[in-house]
Amino acid sequence: MLRLFISLVAPLAIGGLSGLATARSVTVWYPTLNKPPFNPPSWVFGPVWTALYVTMGVALYLVWREGWERPEVRTAMVLFAVQLALNGLWSLLFFGMRSPALAFAEILALWVAIVATTIAFWGIRTTAGALLLPYLAWVTFAAVLNGSIWWLNR
C-alpha cells in the first residue's frame, strides 16, 4: 500500500509544484500571448493534468511492484523519474521564466523521455506502458501548442 501511495503522490506533487510556478503567469502573462486557434480553454488543463498524473502514478506502481531487484524495473523507474523532473521543469521554463522558446526545446526532451519510459514500462507490464499513452498524446499536443505559441510570439 505504501508503494501505491508514493507512486500516486510523486506525480501529483510535481503537478502541484508546477501549479505554483504557473499560478501568477496564467492570469497575468499567458492571456497576453498570441495563441493558435486550437488552444484549449484554460479550465481544461487542470483536470487533464490531474487525470494524467494519477494514471502515471498507477503505471509507476504497476512497474514498481514487479520488483525493485530487477534491473529493468530500476531502469524504468529511473526513466520515470527523469521524465517527471522534465515535466516539472517545463512549467518553470514556460510560466516561471516566461520563455516559450526554452520550454519548447525542453518539451522535446520531455517527449523523448516519455517515449523511453513508455517503452520500458511496456516491456515490464503492458498495462503500465498503455497507461502512459494518453500522457504521451497530451504532451505531443502540448509540444505543438508550445511551439505554436513560441512561433506566434517571437
C-alpha positions in Angstrom: 0.0 0.0 0.0 2.9 2.4 0.7 4.2 1.9 -2.8 0.9 2.8 -4.3 0.7 5.9 -2.1 4.2 7.0 -3.1 3.6 6.2 -6.7 0.5 8.4 -6.8 1.9 11.2 -4.6 5.1 11.7 -6.6 3.5 12.8 -9.9 0.7 14.7 -8.1 3.3 16.6 -6.0 5.2 17.6 -9.2 1.9 18.7 -10.6 1.2 20.8 -7.5 4.6 22.4 -7.6 4.1 23.1 -11.3 0.8 24.7 -10.4 2.6 27.1 -8.1 5.0 28.1 -10.9 2.2 28.8 -13.3 -0.4 30.4 -11.0 0.6 34.1 -11.5 1.6 33.8 -15.1 -1.6 32.1 -16.1 -3.6 35.1 -15.1 -1.2 37.9 -15.9 1.2 36.9 -18.7 -0.4 33.9 -20.6 -3.5 35.8 -21.6 -1.4 38.4 -23.4 0.2 35.9 -25.7 -0.9 35.2 -29.2 -2.2 31.6 -29.3 -3.2 29.3 -32.2 -6.9 28.6 -32.8 -6.6 25.1 -31.3 -5.5 26.4 -27.9 -7.9 24.8 -25.4 -9.7 27.0 -22.8 -7.6 27.4 -19.6 -10.0 25.3 -17.4 -9.1 22.2 -19.5 -5.6 22.0 -18.2 -6.2 21.3 -14.5 -8.5 18.3 -14.9 -6.5 16.8 -17.8 -3.2 17.1 -15.9 -4.7 15.7 -12.7 -6.0 12.6 -14.6 -2.7 12.2 -16.3 -0.7 12.4 -13.0 -3.0 9.8 -11.5 -2.5 7.4 -14.5 1.2 8.0 -14.4 1.2 7.1 -10.7 -0.7 3.9 -11.3 1.7 3.0 -14.1 4.6 3.6 -11.8 3.1 1.4 -9.1 2.4 -1.5 -11.6 6.1 -1.4 -12.6 7.5 -1.0 -9.1 5.5 -3.9 -7.7 7.3 -6.2 -10.3 10.3 -6.0 -8.1 13.0 -3.3 -7.5 15.6 -6.0 -7.5 15.0 -6.5 -11.3 17.5 -4.3 -13.3 14.8 -3.5 -15.9 12.5 -2.2 -13.2 15.1 0.0 -11.7 16.0 1.4 -15.2 12.3 2.0 -15.9 11.8 3.8 -12.6 14.9 6.0 -13.3 13.5 6.9 -16.7 10.2 7.7 -15.0 12.0 10.0 -12.5 13.8 11.7 -15.4 10.7 12.4 -17.3 8.8 13.5 -14.2 11.6 16.0 -13.4 11.5 17.3 -17.0 7.7 17.6 -16.7 8.1 19.9 -13.7 10.9 21.8 -15.3 8.7 22.7 -18.3 6.4 24.8 -16.1 9.3 26.6 -14.6 10.6 27.5 -18.1 7.3 28.3 -19.8 5.5 30.1 -17.0 8.1 30.8 -14.4 10.7 32.2 -16.7 8.1 33.1 -19.3 10.2 31.6 -22.1 8.2 29.6 -24.7 11.4 29.1 -26.7 13.3 27.4 -23.8 10.2 25.5 -22.8 9.7 24.3 -26.4 13.3 22.9 -26.5 12.7 21.2 -23.1 9.4 19.7 -24.1 11.0 17.9 -27.0 13.4 16.3 -24.5 10.5 15.5 -22.2 8.7 13.8 -25.2 11.7 11.6 -25.8 11.9 10.7 -22.1 8.2 9.8 -22.1 8.7 7.6 -25.1 11.7 5.8 -23.4 9.7 5.4 -20.2 6.6 4.1 -22.1 8.8 1.5 -23.9 10.5 0.5 -20.7 7.2 0.2 -18.8 5.6 -1.7 -21.7 8.4 -4.3 -21.5 7.7 -4.9 -17.8 4.0 -4.7 -17.7 1.9 -3.9 -20.8 -0.8 -2.2 -18.8 1.7 0.2 -17.3 3.0 1.2 -20.8 -0.5 1.6 -22.1 -1.4 3.9 -19.1 1.3 6.3 -20.3 -0.1 6.6 -23.9 -2.6 9.3 -23.0 0.2 11.2 -21.3 2.4 10.9 -24.4 -0.5 12.0 -26.6 -1.2 15.1 -24.4 2.5 16.1 -24.3 2.6 15.7 -28.1 -0.3 18.1 -28.3 1.3 20.4 -25.7 4.6 20.4 -27.7 2.7 21.5 -30.8 0.9 24.1 -28.8 4.1 25.3 -27.1 5.9 25.5 -30.5 3.0 27.4 -32.0 2.9 29.9 -29.1 6.6 30.4 -29.4 6.4 31.0 -33.1 3.4 33.4 -32.8 5.1 35.5 -30.2 8.8 35.6 -31.3 
